[in-house]
């Protein structure tokens, strides 16, 4: 019997979860109609964090939009930078005269920072999910590790949250001296730390039972509802843009893609909250490996005399004054799934249209479907497992 | 004499003996024996518990915790109040001189390192906060709830024996009384949830009631096991019965008497955690789900009372656990000598031992809170009714069978002023059978369930550092 049949409308209670509820990861508002502890309907209400970023894109020069991409998703700003810059480079490449070639060192640094930021973003995701389920300690341990990544980024570009580091044609600054050693040292201790983290929370029976079989999304449903990224892979769909539509250096790196396989065991289902959670942890491991591989590929810095741009950045100022006309859609694999930019150029130095497609937006779409008939306590688990970052939904 | 229990009777008798009027003697005895343990033992520990918790949480989470606010602020305030007749400069000079004393300096330094002043600062902050009653609230119910919670948390302590001579009420229904009175907390939480006029609070209150009522059953059954074993509901008699002469006096503790009692102790501890709404059973105030549950709408001192009640209840569970299973205030070693010490010294040693035992359970509760995630509502209910209650019933049955098959009782040793009480006489073979069979069964069950449930997915094994 469905929940609708069990309780006539009058016996339900409308609960207003958010926009300042501790578990809604920012300013998401969810209107929950519940029958006691059981959720009958659940309607996400967006728009509290809308900043007209796409409209701003129509008013400023091509390279000046990069800092705004930081604000689209501030948990993984590097990946957001990268998505926009790749889109612009793709636009420039539509005309052979204006095409730019990003130097190899620049490509390597891009992958390095993107993967480090993926690690830190997933740390927030798994830590916050653990906190939503009631374990406070793993969150702080995860945040402590994220701080170390931020330290590296701070030395790299002076910022800890909104980096504005990846630029059109390369990256803004070269790696600082001893960066490779420092990153390697971080990765070594990070791997040890993650083993402890997983022993603390991932294999905890209470945590597993809280997440197993909660809000399962089958592979067909996941595709039909347009889920992307770890949420899609958690449902068992083997799809990762870094491998299947590789961009940048990823083609040489042979990315291994983890998919959900009912990690919770007997009581779980493929595509439940636990699968989405574990897929993120496995992706963290994969990112660590990719960072190590990239460090091996990293060429030495160019000699200033031979290359005035330092070997990490191509000069694009001429091309961006008069880019080719046309439109381009470029998608990348950000921590929260596909982050794609659709750019329309009318041949001037200001974009005609900038459109951004993000992973959290498609994840928020499925909320009202998966949250029907679950417990109120599981609402926060589901929000956590889909790894919603609200500015990405509203933009 | 006046029927107020051994301690009050004895002490007032002594006071009369040194020439006090009878009414003053009784009043003094009541103050010393009934009120003082509350104020001196329970209240400060419950208050200090919050600081301890913050320090322990900080240690578990690799943070620093409170380490800045020392006791010099309150001390300066006290000096100014006492020396109000002096000018401000003189006051400060006296205070500075006092702080330079080596002992005081050390204490101030340590208290600052431990952040003890945070306690005072928090208290002053809570006092200064506006007492808000939401417009939709049911005023009387809303205001009454914190007091009831405090009553339910504090009153059960009057049957807990703190030491041989510091026990407020020696009554033949002690264990029952403690459980019954702590049930008042249910009403308080329900009132808080209902009276707040907030849907989150209402949900929290509902959860609290469902949970507390369910978990009173395993708590009661676990206590019933001990009562069955000891043949008395008087908590002090239960303590006396766990006395074992000789060096290894902990052999006599109920915890080690039978595997069934050991299991009951575990059940009692888990159910006790649920009774005081501690993680992983803190559904009633689940921060990430219900904002703050039943005390969302409370502010200032009323909120402080709920916090106080929570910590007091933790202490109560610890005290009952120590009394029922860990030999009460007895020492694990050489109890025989301690009980023979002069009364004052003995009382002091016993009190320290008792507080130590309570502190250990307190610590374990905090450790659990900062390690485990929270259960879901249905899982909590299932744990109680489908796991803990059947375990309790099996243990009760096992205890009864052990006692029936043991072949009579033997008189134990008298403990201090408590007379000797009968024990079940197991004998060597009976002891072996009573331990070996249940332990073997439990080990087998654990292994079977490991085989059934415990197989980790290979990916998880790899994540935790095992082979891929």
Contacts between the chains, C-beta under 8 A, distances in Angstrom:
chain1	res1	chain2	res2	distance
A	13	B	199	6.0
A	15	B	199	5.6
A	15	B	200	7.5
A	21	B	291	6.6
A	22	B	287	6.0
A	22	B	288	5.7
A	22	B	291	6.4
A	23	B	288	4.3
A	23	B	289	6.8
A	36	B	206	7.4
A	37	B	203	7.3
A	37	B	207	7.8
A	37	B	377	5.4
A	130	B	373	6.7
A	131	B	288	6.2
A	132	B	288	4.7
A	133	B	288	7.6
A	133	B	373	4.4
A	133	B	374	6.4
A	134	B	279	6.5
A	134	B	280	6.8
A	134	B	282	7.3
A	134	B	286	6.5
A	134	B	288	6.5
A	134	B	372	7.8
A	134	B	373	4.4
A	134	B	374	2.7
A	135	B	371	7.5
A	135	B	372	6.5
A	135	B	373	3.9
A	135	B	374	7.6
A	136	B	57	7.9
A	136	B	61	7.5
A	136	B	370	6.6
A	137	B	57	7.9
A	137	B	60	5.7
A	137	B	61	5.2
A	137	B	370	5.1
A	137	B	371	6.3
A	140	B	61	4.3
A	140	B	62	7.5
A	140	B	63	6.9
A	141	B	61	7.0
A	141	B	62	7.2
A	144	B	62	6.5
A	194	B	463	7.5
A	195	B	463	7.5
A	195	B	464	6.0
A	195	B	465	3.9
A	198	B	460	7.5
A	198	B	463	4.4
A	198	B	464	4.7
A	198	B	465	7.8
A	199	B	464	5.1
A	199	B	465	7.6
A	200	B	371	7.1
A	201	B	373	7.0
A	202	B	460	6.4
A	202	B	463	6.0
A	202	B	464	7.1
A	203	B	456	6.5
A	203	B	460	5.9
A	203	B	463	8.0
A	203	B	464	5.7
A	204	B	372	6.8
A	204	B	373	6.3
A	206	B	280	5.9
A	206	B	372	5.7
A	206	B	373	5.1
A	206	B	374	7.6
A	206	B	375	6.2
A	206	B	379	8.0
A	207	B	373	4.7
A	209	B	376	8.0
A	209	B	379	6.3
A	210	B	373	6.2
A	210	B	374	7.6
A	210	B	375	7.4
A	210	B	376	5.8
A	210	B	379	7.5
A	258	B	459	7.3
A	261	B	457	7.2
A	261	B	459	7.2
A	262	B	457	7.7
A	263	B	457	4.6
A	263	B	459	6.0
A	263	B	460	6.0
A	264	B	457	7.8
A	265	B	453	7.5
A	265	B	455	6.6
A	265	B	456	7.6
A	265	B	457	6.3
A	266	B	453	6.9
A	278	B	457	8.0
A	278	B	459	6.4
A	278	B	460	6.9
A	278	B	463	7.4
A	281	B	463	5.6
A	282	B	459	6.2
A	282	B	463	7.2
A	285	B	462	8.0
A	285	B	463	7.3
A	375	B	376	5.8
A	375	B	377	6.2
A	375	B	378	6.8
A	376	B	203	7.0
A	376	B	289	6.5
A	377	B	283	7.3
A	377	B	286	6.8
A	377	B	289	4.9
A	377	B	374	7.8
A	377	B	376	5.0
A	377	B	377	6.2
A	378	B	376	6.9
A	379	B	289	7.6
A	380	B	288	5.2
A	380	B	289	5.5
